[in-house]
Amino acid sequence: MTVDTLPANVQPATVEEAAAIEAARQQDETNVGVARATGVLALGNVASRVLGLAREIALTNLFGASGAVDAFNVAIIVPKALYDLLIGGHVNSALIPVLSAVAAKQGRQELWRLVSVLLSLTTVMLAVLVLVLELFASQIVGLVSGGSDAETLALAAHLLRLTAPALICLSLFAVLSGALYALRSFMWPAFAGAVFNGSIVLGTVLLAPQLQVVSIVSGASVQWALARPAAGITAAAIGWLIGSLVQLALQMPGLKGARLRLTLHWRHPAIRQIAWLYAPVMFSLIMDTLVIRTFSYNLASQTGEGGIAYMGWATTLIQFPQGLVATAISIAILPPLAAQAALTTLEGAQAFKDTLGIGLRLAITLIVPATVGLFVLATPIIDLLFEHGAFTAGDTAVTAIALRLYLVGLPFAALDLLLVYAFYARQDTLTPALIGLLSLTVYMVIAVALLPRYGLFSLMIADSMKHIVHATVSAYFLRRRTGGLGQQRLFLTSTKTGIAALAMGVVAALVLPLLARVIGTDGLLSELSLVVISGGLSAAVFLVLAVLLKIDELRWLGGLMRRRLAR
C-alpha cells in the first residue's frame, strides 16, 4: 500500500520508471489522505451513532413500542424526507463538486458569493414550504401513515408542526457543510450529527419527565408513572428542533473570514450547473421518498402497533456500521476521485481505479466483520441497549429479527454507496438514478408479495434485495466504463475477509450461550459483560486470522495508525 522510495544515489533508469514512481507516490499520498479524512469522518459518525442510540434508548425507556413513538417517527420523517429531496441530496452529488471547482478556479471570494446565493434562495424557498407544512399537517401525516389510528395521527400532526421549522436549519447546514467540505475542512460538519442527536437526547430526558410523569398515591407510598406519553413525546420534538439550530451554529467557527450576505442572484451560472447535476438525483430521491418512506411507513403501520418503531430501532443499529464505514469512506474518497476523473490521461484513469479500489477493499475489510458480529450478537445488543422500562423481551425478539434481515443487505449497501459516489465523481448522476428506479421496483414487488405471509419482516427482506440489486448493477456498469475495478484484488480481499469473519461468527455463536449460563442475562452489568466479552473474543479471532491471512488493507491501516501515534 505504501511506496518504497529509491535511495538518494539511485536514479530511475528511464523516464517511464520515473513517471511510474511519481504516480505511485502520488497515489500513496492520496490513499493516506483518504484514510485520514475517513478517520475524522468516522469519529464524527461514531459520536453521532452513539448519541443516536442514546436517543433511541431514551425513547424506548420512556415510551416503549407505543403509538406515541410511531407518531414521533411519522412527524420527523416528513421534514427529513423533504430535506433529503430538496437540499440533502445536493451536497455530495452537486454541491461539493461545483463548490470545489469554484474555490479552485475563482478563489474563496467567489465561493462565498455563491454560498450567499445558495443560502438566500434556500431560506426563502423553505420558509414557504414550512408554512405549507404548518397549515396542512393533518393531511400530510394521514398520507404518510394512513394505517394509524386517529389518536396517533392527531399527535403526529401536532409534532409535525413543532418540527417543521427545523427544515430551514437543516437545509442551511447542508449548504454550509458543502462549502466546508469543498475547502477540505471536515471537522465541523463531521460532528454536527453528534450535536444534533445529543440535543434530542437532552430534550427528551430533561423535558419528557416534566411533561408526563404523574404521582400515584398508594397507601403511604407514592409511585411514579409515565402516564401521559402523548404529552411527553413533545419533548423529543422540541429537542429535534433545538438540535437543528445547534448543529447549524456549530458550523460558524469554520466560516471564519467568510463574507456572506443576502442575495437572490438566482441567475448565477453555478446555480444552473448544480441544478443540471442534481436533476437525476432529485428524481431518484422523489421515488425513494414515495416508495421507501411513504410506502414503507404505510405498510409498516398496517402490521400492528409498534411496527414503525421496530423498523426504526433496527434501522438505527444498521446505521452505526453503515455510517462508520461506508459513509465515512465515501465522503473522504469523493474529492480525490473527482480530481482524478477530471484528468483525461491514462494516468488519471488508472489513479481513479486505484483510489476506488482501495475504498472498496477498505469497506469490505471493515463492514463484513461488523455485519457478522452484529448478526450473531443482535439479541444481547438489543437487550443491553433497549430492553429497559417499557421495552419488553418481546420487543427485543421482534427487533432482532428485523435487524438480522436488514444485515443481509448491509455489505452490499456499503459497497453500493462507494460505487454511486464514483459515478458522481465522473459527473454522471443519471446512471445511479436509473439503477435506483430498478431497485425500487424490486423493493416494492417483494414487499407487497411477501407482506401477507411475513408481515413487517417483508420490508426488511425487500430492503436487502434492493441493495443487492443496486450494488450488482452499479458495479457492472462502472466496470464497463472504467475498464475494471481491480476484481482480482477485490476477490482476494473478500475471500480472506469472509473466512476470518465466518470464523469470528462461529466463535461468537459458541461463546455466547456459555457466557450467558456463567454470568447470566439479568441486570445491566451482566448484559454489558455478555456483549463486551463475546464481542471482544470474536474481534480478537478476526484480527488474528486477518494477520495470518495477510489481509493487506488492515495491515496498512495498522501501520498508518502506528505512524500517527509515533508522532
N, C-alpha and C positions, 0 to 999 in steps of 0.2 A: 504494500500500500504506500510505502514511502519510497523516495527516490534516493538512491545511493549516489553521492556526489563523487566526482573524479578527484584524485589527488591534484594538488596545485601544480605540479610539474608535468602532468599528463594532459595533453590536449586531444580532443576528438579527432579521429583520423580523417573524417570527411565532413562536408557541410551538412549532409543528411544526418550524420550521427549527432552533430551539434544541435541541429533542429529537433531531433528526437529527444535528446537530453533536456533541452529547454522546454519542450512540450510536456515532458514527464514531470519536470519541476513545477511548471505552472499548474498541472493537474493535481499534483500533490498539495500545493497551496490551496487550490480550490476545495479539495477534499477536507483539509484541515479547517478551512473557513466554514464549510458546511457543518462539520462536526461541532465547532464552537457555537455557531448560531443555533444549531439543534439543541445544544446543551442549555442555552439561555431560554429558548422557547419551551423545551421540555420541563425545565424547572418551573417556569410560569404555569405550564399546563398541570404539573403535579399539584402545585398550590391551588390552582383553580379546581381541579378534580377533588382534592381532599376537602376543600370547603364546599364543593358541590355535594359530596357525600354527607358532610355535616348538615347541609341544608335538608337533604332527604331524611337524615336521621331525626332532625328536629321535627319535620313534618310528620314522619311516621309515629314518633313518640307521642305527639300531641293529638294527632287526628286518625292514625291508622289508615286502613283502606276504606275511607268514608267518602260520602258524596261531597264533603267539603273539599277534599283533596282533588277529586275529579273536577269540581268547579274551578279551583285554582289553576289546574293544568289547562283546562279549556280557555280560561281567561288569558293566560300568558302565551298560549300558542298563537293567538291572533296577532299581537304586536311582533312576536318573534318571526312569524311567517312573513308578515309584511316587511319587516326589516331585512330578512334574507332575500326577499323578492326584489325590493326596490334599491337597497343600498349594500347589504352584506355581500351579495354575490359579485358586486363590482370590485371589491378590494383585491382579490387575487387574480381575477380574470382580466380586469381592465385598468383599475386604478394604479396598482403597483407598476405594471409595465409602462403606462403613459407618464406617470409622475416621475419615474426613474429616468425616462428619456428626456423629459423637460429639464430636470435637475442637471443631467449630464451635459446637455447641449446648450441650454439657455441660462443656466445658473439658478441660484436659490431665489433671487428676486422674482423671476418669472414663475418659479414653482409656487411661491406664496401667493402670487396674484391668482394663479389657477385654483389653488386651495381656497382662497377667499370666495371665488365664484362658486365653487362646489358647495361650500358651507352655506352661502347665502341662498342658493337655489334649493338646497336640501331643507333648510329651515322653513322657507315659505311653502314649499310643496307639502311637507309633512304636517305643518300646522293645520292646513286644510283637511288632511286625511284624519288627523286626530279628532277634529271637530265632528267628522262623519262617524267615527267610532263611538264618540260620546253620545251622539243622537240616536244611533241605530244599534246600540249594544245588544239589546234583547234579540233582535232579528239575526244578528251575526252569530251569537253563541248558539242559537237554535239551528242555524245552518251547519255549524261545526259539530255539534253534539246532539243531534236530533233524537237519539235514543235515550237521553237522560230524562229524569222526571222533572216536573215543573219547578219544584223547590231548588233542585240543583241548577237548573237553567237560570232562575232568577238570581241566585247567588253568583253564578258565573258572569252575568251581565253587570252586576254591581262591581265585581272585582275587575272586569274589563275596563270600566270607567275609571277605576283607580290607576290601572297600569298603562292605559293608552298613552299618556304624555311621555312615558319612558321611550316611546318610539323615536321621538325627536332626539333625545340624548344619545340613544344607541346609534343612530344614524350619523350624528355629528362625530361621535367617537370613531366610527368606521372610516370617515374621510380623513381624520387626523392620524389614525393609525396607518392608513395607506401612505400618507406623506412621510411618516417616521420610518416605515419600512423602506421606502424609496431612498431615504438618506442613510440606510443601514443602521438605524437606531432601533434596536429590538427590545430594550429593557422595559420601557414604559408600556407599550402595547402588550408585551408578554404577560405582565402581571395584572392587567386590567380585569381579566376574568376572575382572578382570585379576590380582588377587591369587590367585584360585583356580587359574587356568591357569599362573601363574608358579610356584606351588608344585609343580604336576605336572611342569613343565619341570625345576626344580631337583632334585626327587626322582628323575626319570628319569636325568638327566645325571650326577648325583653318585653314585647308588646302583647303577644298572644295570651300569656297568663293574666295580664291586666284586663284583657277584653273578655275572657271566657271562664276563668276559674271562679267557682262559687263554693260557699261552705255549706255543708250538710250536717246539721246538728243531730247527733245520735246519742241520746242519754247525756252522759257527762263529757263526751268526746266530740271533737269537730273533725270531720273528714273533708278532704278537698277533692272536688271532681271537675273534670273538664266538661262542663255541662252545655256549653254553647259553641260548638265547633264552627258554626256559620259566622259567628262574630270573631272568633279567634283567628280564622284563616285570613281575615282582613289584614292582620299584622304582616303576613308573608307578602301580600300585595303591596303594602306600604314599603316594606324592605326592598322589594323588586324595583320600585320607583326610585327610592333613595340610592340603591346600588347603581342604577344607570347614570345618575348625577355624579356620583363619586368617581366612577371609572372614567367619565369624561374629564373631570377635574384633574385626575391623575396624569393626563397627557400634557398638562400645562408646562411642567418643567422641561419636557423635551422640545417645547416650542420656543425656547429662548432665542431671541433675535428674529422671530417670525413677525412679519408685517401683515397682519390680517385685517381686513376691513369689509364692510358691507358693499357688495357689488353684484348686480344682476345681469352681468355681461354674458348672457346665455349663448351668444354667437361666438364665443371663444373657440378657436379651431380645435383645441384639445377636447372640448365637450363632445363634438361630433365624433372624434376618434374613439372616445370612451363609449359612446352610445353604439357605434358600429361594432366594436368588440363585444359589447355586453348583450346585444340583441339576442343572439342564440342562447346565451346563458339565462337571460330573463325568461325565454320560452321554456327552457328546461325547468327553471325554478317554479314557474307557474304550474307546470304539470306536477312537479314534486309537491307543491303546496296543496293542489287539488286532490292528488292521489294519496301521497304518503301521510299527509297531515289530516286534511278534512276526511278523506276516505277511511283512513286507518282509525281515527278517533271515533268516527261514526260506527264502524264495525265493532270496535272495542267496547263502545258504550252499549252495544246490543248483547254483549256476553255476560251482563250482570254487573252489579255494583262492585266497584274496585277494579274493573277491567283496565281502565285508563291508568289507574295508579300502578297496577302491576307492570304494565308496559313501560311506564315512566321510571320505575325503580330499576328494572332490568336494563333499560337504556342508559341510565346513569352509570351503572357498573361497566357497561360496554365502553362508554365514552372515556373511561380512565385510560386504558391502554391505547385506545384509538387516538386520544389527544397527546399522550406521552410519546408515542412512536410516530404514527402516520402524519398527524398534523404538524408536529414539530419538524420532522424531516422535510415534508413537502414545502413548508414556508421557507425553510432555510435553503432549500435547493432551487427555488424558483428564480432568484436573481442571477446566479451563475448560469443556469440553463437558458434564461432569456438572452444573456450576453453571448453565449456560445451559439445559440440558434441564429443570432443576427449575422454571424460570420458566414461568408459564402465559400470559404476554403475547405479543403479536405480535413485540415487540422481542426477546424471549428466543428465539423460534423463528427469527427472522432471524439473530440472533447465532450460534446453533447452526450454521446452514447456512454462514455466513461463515467461522466457525472451522474447520469440517470442510473447507470449500472450500480454504482456504489450506493446510491439511495435505495434502490430496490433490495440489494443484498443486506444492507443495514436493517431495513424494515423487516425482512424475513427473519433475520437472526434475533430480533427483539420481539416481534409480535407473535411468532409461533410458540415459544415457551410461555409467554404471557397468556395466550389463549388456552393452552393445555392446563396450566396451573389454575386459571380461573374456572375452567370447566370442572376439574376434579374437586376443587375446594369451594364450589359455588355455595353449597348449603351452609358450611360453617362460617363463611364470609358474610353471607346474608344474615345468619343468626347473630353474629357479632355486631354487625353494623345496624341492623334494623329491628331485630326481634326484641323490642322493649316496649313497655307501655301498651298502647292499643294494637301494636303489630303482633300477630299471633303466629304460632307454629304453622298453621295452615297457610298463612300469607307467605311464610318463608318457602314452603314447598312449591307453591304456585310460581313465585318469583324465580326460584332456582330453575324450574323447567323452562320458563321464558328466557332466562339468561343463557342457558346451555344451547337453546335453539338459535339465539342470536349469535353465539360464539362460532357456530359452524361457518358463518359468512365473514367473521372478523378478519382473518388473514387476507381474504380477497378484497375486503373493503379498504384495508391499509394499503395494499399494492395499487388498488384502483385509484386512490387519491393521488399518488405519485404519477401515475400514468396520465391522469387528467391534467395535472399541472404541467406535464411535459407537452401536452397539446397546447396549453395556454402559452407556454414559453415560445412556441412556434407560431404564436398569434393565430391559432386555429381554435376557435370556440364553437364552431359549428359541429364538428365531428363528435365531441363529447355530448353535445345536446341531442344529437340524433341517436347516439347509443343509449343515452338516458331514456329517451322515449321508448326504445325497445325494451329496456329493463323494467320500466314502469308498467308496461303492458304485461310482461311476465309476472310481475308482482300482483297486479290486480286479478289476473286469471287464477293464479294459485291461491290467493287469499279467499276469493269467493268460492272456488271449488272445494277448498278444504274446510271452510267455516262451519258447515253443518256437522261435520264429524269431529273436528279438533277445536272448535270454538276460538278462544283468544289465541291459542298457540298457532293457528293458521297464519296469523300475521307475522310471527317470528320466522316460521318456515319460509313464507313468501319473501321476507326481507333478506334472508340469507341467499336464497336463489337469485334475487335481484342483484346482489353484489357479485355473485359468481358469474352471472351472465355479463354484467357490465365490465368487470375486470378482464374476462376472457376476450371479449370482442375488442376492448380498448387495446389490449396487448397485441392482438392480431393486426389491427390497422397501423399502430405505431411501429411495429416491427417491419411492416411493408414499406413504410415511408422513411424509416431511418436506416434500413438495411440490416437490422438486427438489434437485439437488446442484450447481447452477451449471454446467450442462452446457456452455453456450456458452463460458465462460471455460476450463473444463476441456478442451474440444475444441481450443480455440485454443492453449493451453499445450502440449497433447500433440502437436499438429501441428508447432509450432515446434521443440519439443524433439526430435521424431522426425527432422526434417530435419537439424538440427545433429548429432545422434548418428549418423545414417546417413553423413553426410559424414565425420565423425570416423572411423567404422569403415572406410570406403574408404581413407582416408589411412593408417590403421594397417596394413591389409592390403597396401598397395602398398609402404610403407616397410619393413615387417618383413623380407621376403626380401632387399631391397637391403642393409640393415644387416647381416643375417646373413652375406652374402658379404664385406662390408668388414671387420667386426670379428670374425667367426667366432662359433661357438657353444660352443667348448670352454673350460672354465675359469670360475671364479666371476665374475671381472671382466667377461669377455665376456658371460656370461649376464645379469649385472646391468645392463651398459651397454645391451644389447639391449632389456630391459624398460623401463628408465628413459627412453632416448631416444625409442623408438617410442611409449611411453605419454605422454611429455611433449609430443611433437609433436601427437599425437591430441587431448590435452586442450586444447592451445592452439587448435587448429582449432575445437573445440567452443565454447570461450569467445568466440572472435572472432565466430563465427556467432551465438552467443547474444546478443551485443551488437548485431549487425546486424539480427537478427530481433526485437530488443526483447522478450526473454523477461523479463517483469516480476519474476518470483519471484527470479531470480538477481540482477537489479539491486537488488532490495530487500534481499537478503541481503548483497550487497556494500556497500550503504550502511550497513547495521546494523553490519557489521564495521568499516567506516571510523570510525563514530562511537565504537565501543568502543575502538579503537586511539588515537583522538584524546584520550581522557580522561586 
